[in-house]
Amino acid sequence: MRRNFNFDVEGLLAQDKAHAMHPWHSFGRDDHTLLADSEGIYVFDGEGNKYIDGIGGMWAVQLGYGNEEMAQAIADQVRSMVYYSPWSMATPPHAQVSAKLATLTPGDLNRFFYSTGGSTANDAAVRFVHYYWNVMERPSKKYIITRADAYHGSTFLADSLCGKPGNDNRMERVTEWITHLSSPNPYRKPEGMNDSEFLDHLMKEFEDRIKTLGADNIAAFIAEPVLASGGVVVPPEGYQKACLELCHKHEILYISDEVVTGFGRMGHFFASEDVFGIIPDIITSAKGFTSGYIPAGVTAISEKLHQDIIDKSGETATFSMGFTYSGHPVAMAAALKNIEIMERDDIMGHARKTGVHFQERLNSLADLPMVGDTRGVGLMGCLECVESKTTKKSFDENLKIGSRIDKKCQDKGLILRPMWSMCVFSPPIIITEDQVDDMFGIMETAIKDTADELIREGAWNGKD
Ligand SMILES: Cc1ncc(COP(=O)(O)O)c(C=O)c1O
């Protein structure tokens, strides 16, 4: 149902266009929709039109919109103790959420450093790793190994860890101690390989890189368990375990970036151990940590690494990194309430069950025209369109296939995330099976309409 608002939509968008710089600001060429309201899995634009939020804000709004308990917890904390310097004081939610997280993280990852989002959580992880090796008197261990198609954020350091195409290469990055392996994307594996051969191929590349750089020069490997913004790349079975074993054989620390996969996207608080069977040295998370209600990031560090520093330095060491808003009481109260609701309402069980249906519906679109690959785990998925299903030839980027499909979906009441010729989904994890059906029903029509449009324009032969 539409809603009635009194917004001056045109005026607001004119102000926005004249003065605001959105992420990936494209110098006046951007057009944004004004969102004015929300409820459950739905958002409403300034004209009152209703959309299914197919991307959970951006992999974030796990509990959906307008959750009264979240609003109340946030308001209560604002009233009682809105802020104090985390350098000098502790607050109840900061202490409580840390103790709670220690019961949810795998292994001995029981130390938590808080920041304002995923990028800063990853910055903290890398800075901690460098600091750790310096304290251990192994200062040559500096290289961070990352991968093509990775996304780890947008601070100077986090951006340098990314391997996803599409950045303007006139932006500066750290280059001297960051090295990229290839993407573990089974859809784009070398021709003629099966998945197990592909895994061997990836591990050989990893081992060769360690030999070339020297294990003594490598500090850590950073990896999303599933590469989210790179197009929901699900590595071949056993990949995460094989990487962890290789890292530990060579005393390379393993940072698992669970900014997207944490807090329910895969039906568990953390996917590293519960889905992929690994206990990394460090896990970073954000987004779903507060269900997007307020910014917060967390870097979970193993007790062993923490204790090693104390043992080596005799308690003189200081991890001299922190933010004004590290462990902000309001964010911590939101995180605590978020976890409480997730546990009480068995949101993880719901996500696991709905995730199976979500994947079935996504895969049912595989036979549609142009659809080369459908992939995902739990409540995250991607549909990749190609010019030829046989050769997997990509469409010309200028055809903007993803954006065309997105436009048609929006006309029918669904927001998804277009990326080149891919469409990405990550709805609020409270979504029901019926709502999943609504979402993919709209998607199916939009793909067929886009295929017809391309044929009409003579931009695609419509056959392969
Ligand atoms: C896997 C991953 N890591 C890190 C980030 C960066 O998080 P933020 O935008 O909160 O800094 C993102 C954001 O999408 C992400 O997907």
Ligand as a Chemical Component Dictionary entry (heavy atoms), coordinates in Angstrom:
data_LIG
# 
_chem_comp.id                   LIG 
_chem_comp.type                 NON-POLYMER 
_chem_comp.pdbx_formal_charge   0 
_chem_comp.three_letter_code    LIG 
# 
loop_
_chem_comp_atom.comp_id 
_chem_comp_atom.atom_id 
_chem_comp_atom.alt_atom_id 
_chem_comp_atom.type_symbol 
_chem_comp_atom.charge 
_chem_comp_atom.model_Cartn_x 
_chem_comp_atom.model_Cartn_y 
_chem_comp_atom.model_Cartn_z 
_chem_comp_atom.pdbx_ordinal 
LIG C1 C1 C 0 33.006 -7.438 3.625 1  
LIG C2 C2 C 0 33.029 -5.978 3.944 2  
LIG N1 N1 N 0 33.998 -5.495 4.718 3  
LIG C3 C3 C 0 34.053 -4.189 5.057 4  
LIG C4 C4 C 0 33.111 -3.312 4.599 5  
LIG C5 C5 C 0 33.200 -1.849 4.956 6  
LIG O1 O1 O 0 32.251 -1.542 5.898 7  
LIG P1 P1 P 0 31.831 0.002  6.157 8  
LIG O2 O2 O 0 31.224 0.489  4.904 9  
LIG O3 O3 O 0 30.900 -0.098 7.328 10 
LIG O4 O4 O 0 33.066 0.743  6.523 11 
LIG C6 C6 C 0 32.077 -3.775 3.797 12 
LIG C7 C7 C 0 31.022 -2.844 3.293 13 
LIG O5 O5 O 0 30.211 -3.177 2.478 14 
LIG C8 C8 C 0 32.037 -5.141 3.444 15 
LIG O6 O6 O 0 31.102 -5.611 2.619 16 
# 
loop_
_chem_comp_bond.comp_id 
_chem_comp_bond.atom_id_1 
_chem_comp_bond.atom_id_2 
_chem_comp_bond.value_order 
_chem_comp_bond.pdbx_ordinal 
LIG C1 C2 SING 1  
LIG C2 N1 SING 2  
LIG C2 C8 DOUB 3  
LIG N1 C3 DOUB 4  
LIG C3 C4 SING 5  
LIG C4 C5 SING 6  
LIG C4 C6 DOUB 7  
LIG C5 O1 SING 8  
LIG O1 P1 SING 9  
LIG P1 O2 DOUB 10 
LIG P1 O3 SING 11 
LIG P1 O4 SING 12 
LIG C6 C7 SING 13 
LIG C6 C8 SING 14 
LIG C7 O5 DOUB 15 
LIG C8 O6 SING 16 
# 
